[in-house]
Amino acid sequence: MGHLDGRAHGTTTHRLLPWPSPEGKPCYLITDDAGGYLSRLADDLEAAQLATGTDVLGLARTVLDDPVSPHTEVRYAGLRLAECLADALRVAESRGLRLPGS
């Protein structure tokens, strides 16, 4: 078996995927093909999650900047921001694990 950090061509790598297992636990892809179907699917989902986070942040700022926003809107914005932050942290962790020397 190859190195887990995948620094050399043809080695086995592990990647934290942007979705949890059915039990809600971290889900990993172990492969020696960094450009495989599941890797590309994970790349696409990470990009969508980060884009959604950007959109939600813009919308939440509008609600939070308005001092008379109803508390239900503020709470909803906070919940969506928390979801997006969790997604962004998972993406950051996944990408950090794939850096050389991790």
C-alpha positions in Angstrom: 0.0 0.0 0.0 1.2 3.5 -0.8 1.5 6.6 1.4 -1.7 8.1 2.8 -0.7 11.6 1.8 -0.6 10.9 -1.9 2.5 12.9 -2.7 3.7 10.5 -5.3 1.9 9.3 -8.4 0.0 6.1 -8.0 -0.1 6.1 -4.2 -3.2 5.5 -2.1 -4.9 8.6 -0.7 -7.7 9.2 1.7 -10.1 12.0 1.3 -12.7 13.4 3.7 -15.8 13.6 1.6 -18.2 16.6 1.8 -21.1 14.4 2.9 -21.5 12.2 6.0 -22.1 8.5 6.2 -25.8 7.3 6.7 -25.0 7.3 10.4 -23.8 10.9 10.3 -20.1 10.0 10.7 -17.3 11.3 8.5 -17.1 9.5 5.2 -13.7 8.9 3.5 -12.8 7.9 0.0 -9.7 5.7 -0.2 -8.3 5.5 -3.7 -5.2 5.7 -5.8 -7.2 7.7 -8.5 -7.4 11.3 -7.5 -9.4 12.1 -10.7 -12.0 9.4 -10.4 -15.8 9.8 -10.5 -16.3 10.1 -6.7 -13.4 12.6 -6.4 -14.9 14.7 -9.2 -18.4 14.5 -7.5 -16.9 15.5 -4.2 -15.1 18.5 -5.9 -18.4 19.6 -7.5 -20.3 19.3 -4.2 -17.5 21.3 -2.3 -17.7 24.0 -4.9 -21.5 24.1 -4.6 -21.3 24.2 -0.8 -18.9 27.1 -0.9 -21.0 29.0 -3.4 -24.1 28.5 -1.3 -22.2 29.8 1.7 -21.3 33.0 -0.2 -25.0 33.4 -1.2 -26.3 32.8 2.3 -23.7 35.2 3.8 -24.9 38.0 1.5 -28.6 37.3 2.3 -27.9 37.1 6.0 -26.0 40.4 6.0 -29.1 42.1 4.7 -31.2 40.7 7.5 -28.6 41.4 10.2 -28.0 44.9 8.9 -31.7 45.8 9.4 -32.3 46.7 13.1 -36.0 45.9 12.7 -35.7 42.4 11.2 -38.1 40.0 12.9 -36.4 37.6 15.3 -37.6 34.7 13.2 -35.7 36.0 10.2 -32.6 36.6 12.3 -32.8 33.1 13.7 -33.3 31.5 10.3 -30.3 33.5 9.0 -28.2 32.2 11.9 -29.3 28.6 11.3 -28.4 28.8 7.6 -25.1 30.5 8.4 -24.2 27.7 10.9 -25.0 25.1 8.3 -22.8 26.8 5.7 -20.0 27.2 8.3 -20.1 23.5 9.0 -19.8 22.8 5.3 -17.0 25.2 4.8 -15.1 23.8 7.8 -15.5 20.2 6.4 -14.1 21.5 3.0 -11.2 23.1 4.7 -10.4 20.0 6.7 -10.6 17.8 3.6 -8.4 20.1 1.6 -6.0 20.4 4.5 -5.7 16.7 4.8 -4.7 16.5 1.1 -1.8 19.0 1.5 1.7 17.6 1.1 3.1 16.8 4.6 -0.4 16.5 6.3 
